Each structure stands twice: as structure tokens, then as C-alpha cells.
Amino acid sequence: MRRLAALCTDTIAGLLLLMVPASAAAPSPWSPLTTASFELPAGTRCDFALRGDVLDGKERIRTLETYPDGSPRVQEIVGQLVVRYTNVETGESVDRNLTGTALATIEPDGSFTLSLVGGHMAVGFGVTDEPSSAFLIFTGAGHEVFFATDGTRTATFGDGPVEDICRTLA
């Protein structure tokens, strides 16, 4: 009888595991995430050419939720990132600590929202974005940027200050 009870318990537990959707699975292991240095031509984000040099990058990413096909639905990005931003025309530069935690929520169409959970994140905005022609550093929590499939970006401001590197280095 005990053996039958144990077998039934194992079978029920196995069936319950099969019924759990993929999105409820344990988070994936952390993977390193590399942020590349960049140089943007004048007019792309700022009125001047903007260069960003990664001084220290120790970011990691993991998948928290997946779609039934196994593709990521929600990813968490954490870690240390320090970048030097330079106005290429004047040579003036500032260093910014972008260390923080963010969540990327990916829609089936490929659009996604980047949400700042806490700390800092930086996002550049072009002339067709909202806000337009800016390179913003968000600090705090609750800031979100929606990346549409057509390449446009829209910011929703949360709690905490926002710095426009274009204005800082103008």
C-alpha cells in the first residue's frame, strides 16, 4: 500500500510538472552581456558626434520567462557598467556609472520594453522618437523605454532624475 501511495504521489507530481507552463520555469543561468563602445555621427542623437567608451563592463543577463516555443519573454539585466561619453567635436567628456537592474519584456512581434527596476540605464533617441534627439541617462526606478519594430523609441518617465548627455556635453 505504501508503495502504491508513493507511486501515485510521484505520478501526480510528474503530471503537475508537465502542466506548468514554460513561462513559470526557473530562471535561466546568468550569461555575460557585453556592451560595446560606440560613435554616433552628429544629428543621430546629439547635434554633435557622440562617442561612448565602456570603461568597466560586468553586466549579466538571464531569462525569467519564455514563450511556449522557448523564446525569451522577460529577461533581467544586472551588473556594473561605466561609460565615458565624449563630444567628439570639443573633446569634452563625462564618465557615468550605469550600474543597475532592468527588465526587458519582449512581445511576440519583436518589439520590447526596457524597464528600469533600480539604478541607472542609458538610451539614445533619434529625431522620430519621443523624446527626440537625446541621449538619456535614467536614474531611479520605473522609467521605461518602448522599442517598436519600426525602430522608434518612446520613453515613459518613472521616479528619479534623467540627464540628457547631449545637453551636458553641448
mmCIF file of the C-alpha atoms, coordinates in Angstrom:
data_MODEL
# 
_entry.id   MODEL 
# 
loop_
_atom_site.group_PDB 
_atom_site.id 
_atom_site.type_symbol 
_atom_site.label_atom_id 
_atom_site.label_alt_id 
_atom_site.label_comp_id 
_atom_site.label_asym_id 
_atom_site.label_entity_id 
_atom_site.label_seq_id 
_atom_site.pdbx_PDB_ins_code 
_atom_site.Cartn_x 
_atom_site.Cartn_y 
_atom_site.Cartn_z 
_atom_site.occupancy 
_atom_site.B_iso_or_equiv 
_atom_site.pdbx_formal_charge 
_atom_site.auth_seq_id 
_atom_site.auth_comp_id 
_atom_site.auth_asym_id 
_atom_site.auth_atom_id 
_atom_site.pdbx_PDB_model_num 
ATOM 1   C CA . MET A 1 1   ? 0.000  0.000  0.000   1.00 0.00 ? 1   MET A CA 1 
ATOM 2   C CA . ARG A 1 2   ? 2.839  2.411  0.869   1.00 0.00 ? 2   ARG A CA 1 
ATOM 3   C CA . ARG A 1 3   ? 4.494  1.565  -2.424  1.00 0.00 ? 3   ARG A CA 1 
ATOM 4   C CA . LEU A 1 4   ? 1.258  2.335  -4.324  1.00 0.00 ? 4   LEU A CA 1 
ATOM 5   C CA . ALA A 1 5   ? 0.849  5.627  -2.451  1.00 0.00 ? 5   ALA A CA 1 
ATOM 6   C CA . ALA A 1 6   ? 4.431  6.581  -3.297  1.00 0.00 ? 6   ALA A CA 1 
ATOM 7   C CA . LEU A 1 7   ? 3.880  5.651  -6.955  1.00 0.00 ? 7   LEU A CA 1 
ATOM 8   C CA . CYS A 1 8   ? 0.666  7.725  -7.087  1.00 0.00 ? 8   CYS A CA 1 
ATOM 9   C CA . THR A 1 9   ? 2.402  10.681 -5.434  1.00 0.00 ? 9   THR A CA 1 
ATOM 10  C CA . ASP A 1 10  ? 5.285  10.515 -7.935  1.00 0.00 ? 10  ASP A CA 1 
ATOM 11  C CA . THR A 1 11  ? 2.844  10.251 -10.856 1.00 0.00 ? 11  THR A CA 1 
ATOM 12  C CA . ILE A 1 12  ? 0.772  13.214 -9.663  1.00 0.00 ? 12  ILE A CA 1 
ATOM 13  C CA . ALA A 1 13  ? 3.918  15.275 -9.114  1.00 0.00 ? 13  ALA A CA 1 
ATOM 14  C CA . GLY A 1 14  ? 5.126  14.351 -12.610 1.00 0.00 ? 14  GLY A CA 1 
ATOM 15  C CA . LEU A 1 15  ? 1.791  15.310 -14.164 1.00 0.00 ? 15  LEU A CA 1 
ATOM 16  C CA . LEU A 1 16  ? 1.793  18.614 -12.311 1.00 0.00 ? 16  LEU A CA 1 
ATOM 17  C CA . LEU A 1 17  ? 5.260  19.382 -13.683 1.00 0.00 ? 17  LEU A CA 1 
ATOM 18  C CA . LEU A 1 18  ? 4.016  18.681 -17.207 1.00 0.00 ? 18  LEU A CA 1 
ATOM 19  C CA . MET A 1 19  ? 1.122  21.091 -16.678 1.00 0.00 ? 19  MET A CA 1 
ATOM 20  C CA . VAL A 1 20  ? 3.329  24.009 -15.575 1.00 0.00 ? 20  VAL A CA 1 
ATOM 21  C CA . PRO A 1 21  ? 3.718  26.440 -18.499 1.00 0.00 ? 21  PRO A CA 1 
ATOM 22  C CA . ALA A 1 22  ? 7.228  27.173 -19.762 1.00 0.00 ? 22  ALA A CA 1 
ATOM 23  C CA . SER A 1 23  ? 6.888  30.766 -18.560 1.00 0.00 ? 23  SER A CA 1 
ATOM 24  C CA . ALA A 1 24  ? 6.793  29.537 -14.955 1.00 0.00 ? 24  ALA A CA 1 
ATOM 25  C CA . ALA A 1 25  ? 10.069 27.612 -15.236 1.00 0.00 ? 25  ALA A CA 1 
ATOM 26  C CA . ALA A 1 26  ? 13.062 28.585 -13.136 1.00 0.00 ? 26  ALA A CA 1 
ATOM 27  C CA . PRO A 1 27  ? 15.160 31.470 -14.478 1.00 0.00 ? 27  PRO A CA 1 
ATOM 28  C CA . SER A 1 28  ? 17.921 30.531 -16.894 1.00 0.00 ? 28  SER A CA 1 
ATOM 29  C CA . PRO A 1 29  ? 21.525 30.698 -15.698 1.00 0.00 ? 29  PRO A CA 1 
ATOM 30  C CA . TRP A 1 30  ? 23.238 34.079 -15.870 1.00 0.00 ? 30  TRP A CA 1 
ATOM 31  C CA . SER A 1 31  ? 25.199 34.810 -19.058 1.00 0.00 ? 31  SER A CA 1 
ATOM 32  C CA . PRO A 1 32  ? 27.703 37.621 -19.591 1.00 0.00 ? 32  PRO A CA 1 
ATOM 33  C CA . LEU A 1 33  ? 26.397 40.608 -21.540 1.00 0.00 ? 33  LEU A CA 1 
ATOM 34  C CA . THR A 1 34  ? 28.838 42.822 -23.396 1.00 0.00 ? 34  THR A CA 1 
ATOM 35  C CA . THR A 1 35  ? 28.028 46.455 -24.063 1.00 0.00 ? 35  THR A CA 1 
ATOM 36  C CA . ALA A 1 36  ? 30.104 47.767 -26.944 1.00 0.00 ? 36  ALA A CA 1 
ATOM 37  C CA . SER A 1 37  ? 31.716 51.167 -27.236 1.00 0.00 ? 37  SER A CA 1 
ATOM 38  C CA . PHE A 1 38  ? 30.199 53.313 -29.994 1.00 0.00 ? 38  PHE A CA 1 
ATOM 39  C CA . GLU A 1 39  ? 30.485 56.505 -32.011 1.00 0.00 ? 39  GLU A CA 1 
ATOM 40  C CA . LEU A 1 40  ? 27.349 58.148 -33.394 1.00 0.00 ? 40  LEU A CA 1 
ATOM 41  C CA . PRO A 1 41  ? 27.502 60.771 -36.158 1.00 0.00 ? 41  PRO A CA 1 
ATOM 42  C CA . ALA A 1 42  ? 26.282 64.317 -35.489 1.00 0.00 ? 42  ALA A CA 1 
ATOM 43  C CA . GLY A 1 43  ? 22.500 64.514 -35.773 1.00 0.00 ? 43  GLY A CA 1 
ATOM 44  C CA . THR A 1 44  ? 21.942 60.857 -34.876 1.00 0.00 ? 44  THR A CA 1 
ATOM 45  C CA . ARG A 1 45  ? 21.256 61.523 -31.182 1.00 0.00 ? 45  ARG A CA 1 
ATOM 46  C CA . CYS A 1 46  ? 23.035 64.811 -30.395 1.00 0.00 ? 46  CYS A CA 1 
ATOM 47  C CA . ASP A 1 47  ? 23.838 67.825 -32.605 1.00 0.00 ? 47  ASP A CA 1 
ATOM 48  C CA . PHE A 1 48  ? 27.481 66.695 -32.353 1.00 0.00 ? 48  PHE A CA 1 
ATOM 49  C CA . ALA A 1 49  ? 29.188 63.344 -32.859 1.00 0.00 ? 49  ALA A CA 1 
ATOM 50  C CA . LEU A 1 50  ? 28.923 61.368 -29.611 1.00 0.00 ? 50  LEU A CA 1 
ATOM 51  C CA . ARG A 1 51  ? 31.322 58.639 -28.564 1.00 0.00 ? 51  ARG A CA 1 
ATOM 52  C CA . GLY A 1 52  ? 30.731 56.213 -25.712 1.00 0.00 ? 52  GLY A CA 1 
ATOM 53  C CA . ASP A 1 53  ? 33.694 54.222 -24.393 1.00 0.00 ? 53  ASP A CA 1 
ATOM 54  C CA . VAL A 1 54  ? 32.996 51.378 -21.980 1.00 0.00 ? 54  VAL A CA 1 
ATOM 55  C CA . LEU A 1 55  ? 35.402 51.792 -19.054 1.00 0.00 ? 55  LEU A CA 1 
ATOM 56  C CA . ASP A 1 56  ? 34.079 48.914 -16.961 1.00 0.00 ? 56  ASP A CA 1 
ATOM 57  C CA . GLY A 1 57  ? 31.507 46.351 -18.016 1.00 0.00 ? 57  GLY A CA 1 
ATOM 58  C CA . LYS A 1 58  ? 30.408 43.436 -15.882 1.00 0.00 ? 58  LYS A CA 1 
ATOM 59  C CA . GLU A 1 59  ? 26.807 43.013 -16.946 1.00 0.00 ? 59  GLU A CA 1 
ATOM 60  C CA . ARG A 1 60  ? 24.847 39.772 -16.910 1.00 0.00 ? 60  ARG A CA 1 
ATOM 61  C CA . ILE A 1 61  ? 21.552 38.657 -18.429 1.00 0.00 ? 61  ILE A CA 1 
ATOM 62  C CA . ARG A 1 62  ? 19.141 35.808 -17.765 1.00 0.00 ? 62  ARG A CA 1 
ATOM 63  C CA . THR A 1 63  ? 15.718 34.780 -18.986 1.00 0.00 ? 63  THR A CA 1 
ATOM 64  C CA . LEU A 1 64  ? 12.950 34.880 -16.385 1.00 0.00 ? 64  LEU A CA 1 
ATOM 65  C CA . GLU A 1 65  ? 10.004 33.884 -18.608 1.00 0.00 ? 65  GLU A CA 1 
ATOM 66  C CA . THR A 1 66  ? 9.697  32.248 -22.019 1.00 0.00 ? 66  THR A CA 1 
ATOM 67  C CA . TYR A 1 67  ? 7.029  31.816 -24.656 1.00 0.00 ? 67  TYR A CA 1 
ATOM 68  C CA . PRO A 1 68  ? 5.776  28.260 -25.335 1.00 0.00 ? 68  PRO A CA 1 
ATOM 69  C CA . ASP A 1 69  ? 8.323  27.947 -28.165 1.00 0.00 ? 69  ASP A CA 1 
ATOM 70  C CA . GLY A 1 70  ? 11.135 28.646 -25.680 1.00 0.00 ? 70  GLY A CA 1 
ATOM 71  C CA . SER A 1 71  ? 11.975 32.148 -26.896 1.00 0.00 ? 71  SER A CA 1 
ATOM 72  C CA . PRO A 1 72  ? 12.539 34.798 -24.193 1.00 0.00 ? 72  PRO A CA 1 
ATOM 73  C CA . ARG A 1 73  ? 9.542  36.791 -22.971 1.00 0.00 ? 73  ARG A CA 1 
ATOM 74  C CA . VAL A 1 74  ? 11.136 38.545 -19.961 1.00 0.00 ? 74  VAL A CA 1 
ATOM 75  C CA . GLN A 1 75  ? 14.869 38.971 -19.417 1.00 0.00 ? 75  GLN A CA 1 
ATOM 76  C CA . GLU A 1 76  ? 16.680 40.508 -16.458 1.00 0.00 ? 76  GLU A CA 1 
ATOM 77  C CA . ILE A 1 77  ? 19.843 42.564 -16.974 1.00 0.00 ? 77  ILE A CA 1 
ATOM 78  C CA . VAL A 1 78  ? 22.061 43.411 -13.990 1.00 0.00 ? 78  VAL A CA 1 
ATOM 79  C CA . GLY A 1 79  ? 25.576 44.477 -13.286 1.00 0.00 ? 79  GLY A CA 1 
ATOM 80  C CA . GLN A 1 80  ? 28.201 47.119 -13.367 1.00 0.00 ? 80  GLN A CA 1 
ATOM 81  C CA . LEU A 1 81  ? 28.665 49.385 -16.390 1.00 0.00 ? 81  LEU A CA 1 
ATOM 82  C CA . VAL A 1 82  ? 30.697 52.590 -16.500 1.00 0.00 ? 82  VAL A CA 1 
ATOM 83  C CA . VAL A 1 83  ? 30.847 54.607 -19.740 1.00 0.00 ? 83  VAL A CA 1 
ATOM 84  C CA . ARG A 1 84  ? 32.803 57.704 -20.779 1.00 0.00 ? 84  ARG A CA 1 
ATOM 85  C CA . TYR A 1 85  ? 30.717 59.911 -23.100 1.00 0.00 ? 85  TYR A CA 1 
ATOM 86  C CA . THR A 1 86  ? 32.668 62.317 -25.315 1.00 0.00 ? 86  THR A CA 1 
ATOM 87  C CA . ASN A 1 87  ? 31.623 65.199 -27.543 1.00 0.00 ? 87  ASN A CA 1 
ATOM 88  C CA . VAL A 1 88  ? 33.892 64.277 -30.458 1.00 0.00 ? 88  VAL A CA 1 
ATOM 89  C CA . GLU A 1 89  ? 33.987 67.869 -31.757 1.00 0.00 ? 89  GLU A CA 1 
ATOM 90  C CA . THR A 1 90  ? 35.107 69.536 -28.497 1.00 0.00 ? 90  THR A CA 1 
ATOM 91  C CA . GLY A 1 91  ? 36.791 66.600 -26.756 1.00 0.00 ? 91  GLY A CA 1 
ATOM 92  C CA . GLU A 1 92  ? 34.789 67.306 -23.585 1.00 0.00 ? 92  GLU A CA 1 
ATOM 93  C CA . SER A 1 93  ? 33.809 64.110 -21.752 1.00 0.00 ? 93  SER A CA 1 
ATOM 94  C CA . VAL A 1 94  ? 31.990 62.836 -18.686 1.00 0.00 ? 94  VAL A CA 1 
ATOM 95  C CA . ASP A 1 95  ? 32.026 59.424 -17.011 1.00 0.00 ? 95  ASP A CA 1 
ATOM 96  C CA . ARG A 1 96  ? 28.714 57.890 -15.950 1.00 0.00 ? 96  ARG A CA 1 
ATOM 97  C CA . ASN A 1 97  ? 28.000 54.873 -13.784 1.00 0.00 ? 97  ASN A CA 1 
ATOM 98  C CA . LEU A 1 98  ? 25.149 52.971 -15.428 1.00 0.00 ? 98  LEU A CA 1 
ATOM 99  C CA . THR A 1 99  ? 25.083 50.134 -12.904 1.00 0.00 ? 99  THR A CA 1 
ATOM 100 C CA . GLY A 1 100 ? 21.575 48.906 -12.275 1.00 0.00 ? 100 GLY A CA 1 
ATOM 101 C CA . THR A 1 101 ? 18.856 46.341 -12.853 1.00 0.00 ? 101 THR A CA 1 
ATOM 102 C CA . ALA A 1 102 ? 16.480 46.374 -15.807 1.00 0.00 ? 102 ALA A CA 1 
ATOM 103 C CA . LEU A 1 103 ? 13.850 44.071 -17.257 1.00 0.00 ? 103 LEU A CA 1 
ATOM 104 C CA . ALA A 1 104 ? 13.309 43.577 -20.990 1.00 0.00 ? 104 ALA A CA 1 
ATOM 105 C CA . THR A 1 105 ? 9.794  42.420 -21.853 1.00 0.00 ? 105 THR A CA 1 
ATOM 106 C CA . ILE A 1 106 ? 9.724  41.103 -25.415 1.00 0.00 ? 106 ILE A CA 1 
ATOM 107 C CA . GLU A 1 107 ? 6.466  40.999 -27.392 1.00 0.00 ? 107 GLU A CA 1 
ATOM 108 C CA . PRO A 1 108 ? 5.704  38.310 -29.993 1.00 0.00 ? 108 PRO A CA 1 
ATOM 109 C CA . ASP A 1 109 ? 6.147  40.883 -32.801 1.00 0.00 ? 109 ASP A CA 1 
ATOM 110 C CA . GLY A 1 110 ? 9.721  41.631 -31.682 1.00 0.00 ? 110 GLY A CA 1 
ATOM 111 C CA . SER A 1 111 ? 9.003  44.977 -30.035 1.00 0.00 ? 111 SER A CA 1 
ATOM 112 C CA . PHE A 1 112 ? 10.130 45.242 -26.438 1.00 0.00 ? 112 PHE A CA 1 
ATOM 113 C CA . THR A 1 113 ? 10.032 47.427 -23.348 1.00 0.00 ? 113 THR A CA 1 
ATOM 114 C CA . LEU A 1 114 ? 13.107 48.086 -21.243 1.00 0.00 ? 114 LEU A CA 1 
ATOM 115 C CA . SER A 1 115 ? 12.098 48.882 -17.638 1.00 0.00 ? 115 SER A CA 1 
ATOM 116 C CA . LEU A 1 116 ? 14.489 50.248 -15.031 1.00 0.00 ? 116 LEU A CA 1 
ATOM 117 C CA . VAL A 1 117 ? 13.956 48.353 -11.775 1.00 0.00 ? 117 VAL A CA 1 
ATOM 118 C CA . GLY A 1 118 ? 16.621 50.324 -9.924  1.00 0.00 ? 118 GLY A CA 1 
ATOM 119 C CA . GLY A 1 119 ? 19.901 52.100 -10.573 1.00 0.00 ? 119 GLY A CA 1 
ATOM 120 C CA . HIS A 1 120 ? 20.741 53.568 -13.966 1.00 0.00 ? 120 HIS A CA 1 
ATOM 121 C CA . MET A 1 121 ? 20.291 52.914 -17.687 1.00 0.00 ? 121 MET A CA 1 
ATOM 122 C CA . ALA A 1 122 ? 21.105 54.882 -20.833 1.00 0.00 ? 122 ALA A CA 1 
ATOM 123 C CA . VAL A 1 123 ? 19.161 55.034 -24.101 1.00 0.00 ? 123 VAL A CA 1 
ATOM 124 C CA . GLY A 1 124 ? 19.652 57.167 -27.194 1.00 0.00 ? 124 GLY A CA 1 
ATOM 125 C CA . PHE A 1 125 ? 16.695 58.722 -29.023 1.00 0.00 ? 125 PHE A CA 1 
ATOM 126 C CA . GLY A 1 126 ? 16.583 59.829 -32.669 1.00 0.00 ? 126 GLY A CA 1 
ATOM 127 C CA . VAL A 1 127 ? 14.624 62.602 -34.348 1.00 0.00 ? 127 VAL A CA 1 
ATOM 128 C CA . THR A 1 128 ? 11.458 60.470 -34.785 1.00 0.00 ? 128 THR A CA 1 
ATOM 129 C CA . ASP A 1 129 ? 11.468 59.231 -31.178 1.00 0.00 ? 129 ASP A CA 1 
ATOM 130 C CA . GLU A 1 130 ? 9.768  60.628 -28.088 1.00 0.00 ? 130 GLU A CA 1 
ATOM 131 C CA . PRO A 1 131 ? 11.669 62.445 -26.702 1.00 0.00 ? 131 PRO A CA 1 
ATOM 132 C CA . SER A 1 132 ? 13.533 63.303 -29.871 1.00 0.00 ? 132 SER A CA 1 
ATOM 133 C CA . SER A 1 133 ? 17.262 63.843 -30.416 1.00 0.00 ? 133 SER A CA 1 
ATOM 134 C CA . ALA A 1 134 ? 18.544 62.972 -26.963 1.00 0.00 ? 134 ALA A CA 1 
ATOM 135 C CA . PHE A 1 135 ? 20.824 60.529 -25.183 1.00 0.00 ? 135 PHE A CA 1 
ATOM 136 C CA . LEU A 1 136 ? 19.222 59.998 -21.783 1.00 0.00 ? 136 LEU A CA 1 
ATOM 137 C CA . ILE A 1 137 ? 20.573 58.521 -18.592 1.00 0.00 ? 137 ILE A CA 1 
ATOM 138 C CA . PHE A 1 138 ? 17.719 57.402 -16.369 1.00 0.00 ? 138 PHE A CA 1 
ATOM 139 C CA . THR A 1 139 ? 18.287 57.087 -12.617 1.00 0.00 ? 139 THR A CA 1 
ATOM 140 C CA . GLY A 1 140 ? 15.915 55.618 -10.050 1.00 0.00 ? 140 GLY A CA 1 
ATOM 141 C CA . ALA A 1 141 ? 13.115 53.205 -10.879 1.00 0.00 ? 141 ALA A CA 1 
ATOM 142 C CA . GLY A 1 142 ? 10.049 52.911 -13.060 1.00 0.00 ? 142 GLY A CA 1 
ATOM 143 C CA . HIS A 1 143 ? 11.479 54.557 -16.186 1.00 0.00 ? 143 HIS A CA 1 
ATOM 144 C CA . GLU A 1 144 ? 10.545 52.613 -19.328 1.00 0.00 ? 144 GLU A CA 1 
ATOM 145 C CA . VAL A 1 145 ? 11.520 52.761 -22.984 1.00 0.00 ? 145 VAL A CA 1 
ATOM 146 C CA . PHE A 1 146 ? 9.425  51.059 -25.638 1.00 0.00 ? 146 PHE A CA 1 
ATOM 147 C CA . PHE A 1 147 ? 11.346 49.906 -28.741 1.00 0.00 ? 147 PHE A CA 1 
ATOM 148 C CA . ALA A 1 148 ? 8.890  49.485 -31.644 1.00 0.00 ? 148 ALA A CA 1 
ATOM 149 C CA . THR A 1 149 ? 9.536  47.126 -34.538 1.00 0.00 ? 149 THR A CA 1 
ATOM 150 C CA . ASP A 1 150 ? 9.944  50.123 -36.875 1.00 0.00 ? 150 ASP A CA 1 
ATOM 151 C CA . GLY A 1 151 ? 12.935 51.264 -34.785 1.00 0.00 ? 151 GLY A CA 1 
ATOM 152 C CA . THR A 1 152 ? 11.236 54.145 -32.979 1.00 0.00 ? 152 THR A CA 1 
ATOM 153 C CA . ARG A 1 153 ? 11.598 54.557 -29.233 1.00 0.00 ? 153 ARG A CA 1 
ATOM 154 C CA . THR A 1 154 ? 9.247  56.094 -26.683 1.00 0.00 ? 154 THR A CA 1 
ATOM 155 C CA . ALA A 1 155 ? 10.136 56.918 -23.070 1.00 0.00 ? 155 ALA A CA 1 
ATOM 156 C CA . THR A 1 156 ? 7.815  56.843 -20.086 1.00 0.00 ? 156 THR A CA 1 
ATOM 157 C CA . PHE A 1 157 ? 9.347  58.560 -17.089 1.00 0.00 ? 157 PHE A CA 1 
ATOM 158 C CA . GLY A 1 158 ? 9.323  56.992 -13.631 1.00 0.00 ? 158 GLY A CA 1 
ATOM 159 C CA . ASP A 1 159 ? 10.831 58.100 -10.327 1.00 0.00 ? 159 ASP A CA 1 
ATOM 160 C CA . GLY A 1 160 ? 14.237 59.737 -10.343 1.00 0.00 ? 160 GLY A CA 1 
ATOM 161 C CA . PRO A 1 161 ? 16.284 62.180 -12.370 1.00 0.00 ? 161 PRO A CA 1 
ATOM 162 C CA . VAL A 1 162 ? 17.003 61.991 -16.093 1.00 0.00 ? 162 VAL A CA 1 
ATOM 163 C CA . GLU A 1 163 ? 20.146 63.506 -17.625 1.00 0.00 ? 163 GLU A CA 1 
ATOM 164 C CA . ASP A 1 164 ? 20.484 64.316 -21.325 1.00 0.00 ? 164 ASP A CA 1 
ATOM 165 C CA . ILE A 1 165 ? 24.136 63.713 -22.174 1.00 0.00 ? 165 ILE A CA 1 
ATOM 166 C CA . CYS A 1 166 ? 23.676 65.838 -25.321 1.00 0.00 ? 166 CYS A CA 1 
ATOM 167 C CA . ARG A 1 167 ? 22.888 68.870 -23.140 1.00 0.00 ? 167 ARG A CA 1 
ATOM 168 C CA . THR A 1 168 ? 25.604 68.023 -20.632 1.00 0.00 ? 168 THR A CA 1 
ATOM 169 C CA . LEU A 1 169 ? 28.287 67.938 -23.335 1.00 0.00 ? 169 LEU A CA 1 
ATOM 170 C CA . ALA A 1 170 ? 26.920 70.738 -25.592 1.00 0.00 ? 170 ALA A CA 1 
# 
